[in-house]
Amino acid sequence: MPLPDTLFTAPPHWSWLVILYFYFGGIAGGAYFIAALLGAFGSDEDRALARLGHYIALPAVILCAPLLILDLTRPERFWHMLVQNITFWPMFKYWSPMSVGAWALLLFGAFALVSFVGALVEAGHLRWQPPRVCCTAFFRQAFTILGTFVGFFLASYTGVLLSVTNRVLWADSNFIGALFIFSAASTGAAAMLLFGRQRGVAAGSRRWLVHLDRWVMVAELFVIVVLLISLGATARFWLSIWGLALVIGVVLIGILIPLALEYRPRLLGGATFPAAAGLILLGGLILRAVIVFSAEFL
């Protein structure tokens, strides 16, 4: 069986900084998406959970910036990705993944910041009267829809970026971006479940979130299977420690065990939700490590 041409290309030598950037960007996008869903279709009882999504999204996206900057060869020149170094005019290179990613991170950070402040005002933690137009239902929904689009772009474009490289495993499937989207939604929901009890979230809202997370995890598992099938003969390169990490760390620990804990809450008594959420977050981190390092060390 012939080897794929992508096997003979040089890896980009990405480190844990990039993996953590992918990871926290996914959590931020997923939490923001769930908050937007609750804002558009939820009841007054769900407002606490929606605010929690915004509380999580901003710190997570803030963590992305130093991770991305520190991974640069010249970190002190990070601003060159956004601004021309001579004219100091904003610079956007649509053909450059680094430029697109930097602008997506900046834009989503702005959306997350405004939503974070809005959540503080709504909860009464910040005394500030926003402009009247910002208080209309139409403006809030339009704003969160745009923010969700940018957030999911940030969470998924990294997977799409991997798919258009010429590196083995990454370039042999078009489903890495879709996998990152479902993982973002799952880890975002897990982060909200983990902190939900400390934020006075209603029991009904938590049950809705658990139900949503179940379906997202099932969809994520389905995409993993489709991804493996789409790789064809190239999938044999995952007959290694990385394939074992995918099966045990992602499928078993990050999806199947949390599903079992959520369907059978009495298995761990009252600790079911925190335990399941913690395993989902761990699985999401392992997933990104497997995707990146399995192609790095071939």
C-alpha positions as CSV (number, residue, x, y, z in Angstrom):
1,M,0.0,0.0,0.0
2,P,1.6,3.3,-1.1
3,L,2.4,5.9,1.5
4,P,0.7,9.3,1.4
5,D,2.7,12.2,-0.1
6,T,2.0,14.2,3.1
7,L,4.2,11.8,5.1
8,F,7.3,13.4,3.5
9,T,6.5,17.0,4.6
10,A,8.1,18.7,7.6
11,P,5.9,19.2,10.7
12,P,5.4,22.8,12.1
13,H,6.8,21.8,15.5
14,W,3.9,23.2,17.5
15,S,4.0,23.0,21.3
16,W,1.6,22.8,24.2
17,L,1.1,26.6,23.8
18,V,-0.8,26.0,20.5
19,I,-2.8,23.1,22.0
20,L,-3.9,25.2,24.9
21,Y,-4.8,28.1,22.5
22,F,-7.0,25.7,20.6
23,Y,-8.5,24.4,23.8
24,F,-9.4,27.7,25.5
25,G,-10.6,29.2,22.3
26,G,-13.0,26.2,22.0
27,I,-14.3,26.6,25.5
28,A,-14.8,30.4,24.9
29,G,-16.7,29.8,21.7
30,G,-18.8,27.0,23.1
31,A,-19.8,28.9,26.3
32,Y,-20.7,32.0,24.3
33,F,-22.8,29.9,21.9
34,I,-24.8,28.3,24.7
35,A,-25.3,31.7,26.3
36,A,-26.6,33.0,23.0
37,L,-29.0,30.1,22.7
38,L,-30.4,30.8,26.2
39,G,-30.7,34.5,25.4
40,A,-32.7,33.8,22.3
41,F,-34.9,30.9,23.4
42,G,-34.6,30.6,27.2
43,S,-36.9,31.8,29.9
44,D,-36.2,34.3,32.7
45,E,-35.1,31.3,34.8
46,D,-32.3,30.6,32.3
47,R,-30.8,34.1,32.6
48,A,-28.4,33.1,35.3
49,L,-27.0,30.3,33.2
50,A,-26.7,32.6,30.2
51,R,-24.7,35.1,32.2
52,L,-22.5,32.3,33.4
53,G,-21.7,31.5,29.8
54,H,-20.5,35.1,29.3
55,Y,-18.5,35.0,32.5
56,I,-16.6,32.0,31.2
57,A,-16.1,33.1,27.6
58,L,-14.2,36.3,28.4
59,P,-11.5,34.8,30.7
60,A,-11.1,31.8,28.3
61,V,-10.5,34.0,25.3
62,I,-8.2,36.3,27.2
63,L,-6.0,33.3,27.9
64,C,-5.7,32.7,24.2
65,A,-3.8,35.9,23.5
66,P,-0.6,35.2,25.5
67,L,-0.6,31.6,24.4
68,L,-0.6,32.6,20.8
69,I,1.9,35.4,21.3
70,L,4.4,33.3,23.2
71,D,4.4,30.7,20.5
72,L,5.6,33.2,17.9
73,T,9.3,33.1,16.9
74,R,9.5,36.8,17.8
75,P,6.8,37.4,20.4
76,E,7.6,41.1,20.8
77,R,6.4,41.6,17.2
78,F,2.9,40.1,17.7
79,W,1.3,43.5,16.8
80,H,2.6,43.1,13.2
81,M,-0.2,40.6,12.7
82,L,-2.7,43.4,13.2
83,V,-1.0,46.6,12.3
84,Q,1.5,47.7,9.6
85,N,4.9,48.4,11.2
86,I,5.5,51.5,9.0
87,T,2.2,53.2,8.5
88,F,0.5,51.8,11.6
89,W,-2.7,51.2,9.7
90,P,-4.7,48.1,10.5
91,M,-3.6,45.2,8.3
92,F,-5.6,42.2,7.4
93,K,-4.1,39.4,5.2
94,Y,-7.0,37.1,4.2
95,W,-4.6,34.6,2.7
96,S,-2.6,34.3,6.0
97,P,-4.0,31.9,8.6
98,M,-2.0,33.8,11.3
99,S,-3.6,37.2,10.3
100,V,-7.1,35.7,10.1
101,G,-6.6,34.0,13.5
102,A,-5.3,37.1,15.2
103,W,-8.2,39.2,13.9
104,A,-10.8,36.5,14.9
105,L,-9.3,36.5,18.4
106,L,-9.4,40.2,18.6
107,L,-13.0,40.5,17.3
108,F,-14.3,37.7,19.5
109,G,-12.5,39.2,22.5
110,A,-14.4,42.5,21.9
111,F,-17.8,40.6,21.7
112,A,-16.9,38.6,24.8
113,L,-16.0,41.8,26.7
114,V,-19.2,43.6,25.9
115,S,-21.3,40.6,26.7
116,F,-19.3,40.1,30.0
117,V,-20.0,43.7,31.0
118,G,-23.7,43.3,30.0
119,A,-24.0,40.2,32.2
120,L,-22.5,42.1,35.1
121,V,-24.9,45.0,34.6
122,E,-27.9,42.6,34.3
123,A,-26.9,40.8,37.5
124,G,-26.5,44.1,39.4
125,H,-22.8,43.7,40.0
126,L,-22.0,46.8,37.9
127,R,-23.8,50.1,38.0
128,W,-23.9,51.5,34.5
129,Q,-26.6,52.5,32.2
130,P,-25.9,51.5,28.6
131,P,-27.2,53.4,25.6
132,R,-30.9,52.8,25.1
133,V,-30.4,51.1,21.7
134,C,-28.2,48.5,23.4
135,C,-31.1,47.5,25.7
136,T,-33.5,46.5,22.9
137,A,-34.1,42.8,22.3
138,F,-33.2,43.1,18.6
139,F,-29.8,44.6,19.4
140,R,-29.0,42.0,22.0
141,Q,-29.9,39.1,19.8
142,A,-28.2,40.5,16.7
143,F,-25.1,41.2,18.8
144,T,-24.9,37.7,20.3
145,I,-25.6,36.0,16.9
146,L,-22.6,37.9,15.4
147,G,-20.5,37.1,18.5
148,T,-21.4,33.4,18.3
149,F,-20.4,33.3,14.6
150,V,-17.0,34.8,15.4
151,G,-16.6,32.6,18.4
152,F,-17.3,29.4,16.5
153,F,-15.1,30.6,13.7
154,L,-12.3,31.0,16.2
155,A,-13.0,27.5,17.6
156,S,-13.2,25.7,14.3
157,Y,-10.9,27.6,11.9
158,T,-7.9,25.9,13.6
159,G,-9.3,22.5,12.6
160,V,-10.0,23.8,9.1
161,L,-6.5,25.2,9.0
162,L,-5.0,21.8,9.8
163,S,-7.1,20.2,7.0
164,V,-5.6,22.5,4.3
165,T,-2.0,21.9,5.3
166,N,0.1,19.3,3.5
167,R,0.8,17.3,6.7
168,V,-0.2,13.6,7.0
169,L,-3.4,12.9,8.9
170,W,-4.3,16.7,8.9
171,A,-4.6,16.9,5.2
172,D,-6.3,13.6,4.7
173,S,-9.7,14.5,6.1
174,N,-12.1,17.4,5.9
175,F,-13.7,16.7,9.3
176,I,-11.2,18.1,11.8
177,G,-13.0,21.5,11.8
178,A,-16.4,19.9,12.4
179,L,-14.8,17.9,15.2
180,F,-13.4,21.0,16.8
181,I,-16.8,22.7,16.7
182,F,-18.6,19.9,18.5
183,S,-15.8,19.6,21.0
184,A,-16.0,23.4,21.6
185,A,-19.7,23.1,22.3
186,S,-19.1,20.1,24.6
187,T,-16.3,21.7,26.6
188,G,-18.1,25.0,26.8
189,A,-21.2,23.2,28.3
190,A,-18.9,21.2,30.7
191,A,-17.3,24.4,32.0
192,M,-20.7,25.9,32.6
193,L,-21.9,22.7,34.4
194,L,-18.7,22.8,36.5
195,F,-19.3,26.3,37.7
196,G,-23.1,26.4,37.6
197,R,-23.8,25.4,41.2
198,Q,-21.6,28.2,42.5
199,R,-23.6,30.8,40.5
200,G,-27.1,30.1,41.6
201,V,-28.2,28.5,38.3
202,A,-31.7,27.0,38.5
203,A,-32.0,23.3,38.5
204,G,-34.1,23.3,35.4
205,S,-31.5,25.2,33.5
206,R,-28.8,22.7,34.6
207,R,-31.0,19.8,33.4
208,W,-31.4,21.5,30.0
209,L,-27.7,22.0,29.7
210,V,-27.0,18.3,30.6
211,H,-29.5,17.3,27.9
212,L,-27.8,19.5,25.4
213,D,-24.4,18.2,26.3
214,R,-25.5,14.6,25.8
215,W,-26.5,15.3,22.2
216,V,-23.4,17.2,21.5
217,M,-21.2,14.4,22.8
218,V,-23.1,11.9,20.7
219,A,-22.5,14.1,17.7
220,E,-18.8,14.5,18.6
221,L,-18.5,10.7,18.8
222,F,-20.1,10.3,15.4
223,V,-17.8,12.9,13.8
224,I,-14.8,11.0,15.3
225,V,-16.0,7.8,13.6
226,V,-16.5,9.7,10.3
227,L,-13.1,11.2,10.6
228,L,-11.4,7.8,11.0
229,I,-13.4,6.5,8.0
230,S,-12.5,9.5,5.9
231,L,-8.7,8.9,6.6
232,G,-8.8,5.6,4.7
233,A,-5.5,3.9,4.7
234,T,-3.9,6.9,6.5
235,A,-5.8,5.9,9.6
236,R,-3.2,3.2,10.3
237,F,-0.8,5.9,11.5
238,W,-3.1,6.1,14.6
239,L,-2.2,2.5,15.4
240,S,0.2,4.0,18.0
241,I,0.2,5.7,21.3
242,W,-1.8,8.5,19.8
243,G,-4.5,6.2,18.7
244,L,-4.6,4.7,22.2
245,A,-4.9,8.2,23.6
246,L,-7.7,8.9,21.2
247,V,-9.7,5.8,22.2
248,I,-9.0,5.9,26.0
249,G,-8.5,9.7,26.6
250,V,-11.1,11.1,24.2
251,V,-13.7,8.4,23.4
252,L,-13.8,6.6,26.8
253,I,-12.8,9.2,29.4
254,G,-14.1,12.3,27.5
255,I,-17.3,11.0,26.0
256,L,-18.6,7.5,27.1
257,I,-17.9,7.8,30.8
258,P,-19.5,11.3,31.1
259,L,-22.5,10.0,29.1
260,A,-22.9,7.1,31.5
261,L,-22.6,9.5,34.5
262,E,-25.2,11.8,33.1
263,Y,-27.6,9.0,32.2
264,R,-27.1,7.4,35.6
265,P,-26.7,10.3,38.0
266,R,-26.8,8.0,41.1
267,L,-23.5,6.4,40.1
268,L,-21.5,9.0,42.0
269,G,-24.3,10.6,44.1
270,G,-24.3,14.3,44.1
271,A,-20.9,14.5,42.5
272,T,-22.1,13.3,39.1
273,F,-22.2,16.7,37.3
274,P,-18.8,17.9,38.5
275,A,-17.2,14.6,37.7
276,A,-18.7,14.3,34.2
277,A,-17.8,17.9,33.4
278,G,-14.2,17.5,34.6
279,L,-13.8,14.4,32.4
280,I,-15.3,16.2,29.4
281,L,-12.8,19.1,29.8
282,L,-10.0,16.6,30.1
283,G,-11.1,14.8,27.0
284,G,-11.3,18.0,25.0
285,L,-7.7,18.8,25.9
286,I,-6.5,15.3,25.0
287,L,-8.3,15.5,21.7
288,R,-6.4,18.6,20.6
289,A,-3.1,17.0,21.8
290,V,-3.8,13.9,19.8
291,I,-4.7,15.8,16.7
292,V,-1.6,18.0,16.8
293,F,1.0,15.7,18.2
294,S,0.0,12.6,16.1
295,A,1.0,14.4,13.0
296,E,4.0,16.2,14.6
297,F,5.9,13.1,15.6
298,L,5.4,10.8,12.6
